[in-house]
């Protein structure tokens, strides 16, 4: 049983709710984000902004919130409906 098996990969991600702020920094709502439990970083987060997340399994795609931009296994960019 390797670390890359689908059932193991699905245990490496979690959804969490984070506050949405307005320009003054006041909380105006909340949104869900997907977190990689191996690194603790939100998926798509990078040092230079939010890059699309690379999706390689159906579980990763299912875990993304609607409207998320992602890169499919074919290297093309998509937006989840």
Residue pairs with C-beta under 8 A, 6 or more apart in sequence:
1 8
2 8
6 57
6 58
6 59
9 57
9 59
9 60
10 57
10 59
10 60
10 63
11 37
12 36
12 37
12 38
13 34
13 35
13 36
13 37
13 43
13 59
13 60
13 63
14 34
14 35
14 37
15 32
15 33
15 34
15 35
15 63
15 65
16 32
16 33
16 35
17 30
17 31
17 32
18 30
18 31
18 32
18 33
19 27
19 29
19 30
20 27
20 28
20 29
20 30
20 31
21 27
21 28
22 28
31 65
32 65
33 42
33 43
33 65
34 42
34 43
34 44
34 53
34 63
34 64
34 65
34 68
35 41
35 42
35 43
36 42
36 43
43 53
43 64
44 50
44 51
44 52
44 53
44 68
44 69
52 69
52 70
52 71
52 77
53 60
53 64
53 68
53 69
53 70
53 71
54 70
54 71
55 61
55 64
55 70
55 71
55 72
55 73
56 73
61 70
61 80
64 70
64 80
65 80
66 80
66 81
67 79
67 80
68 79
68 80
69 77
69 78
69 79
69 80
70 77
70 78
70 79
70 80
71 77
71 78
72 78
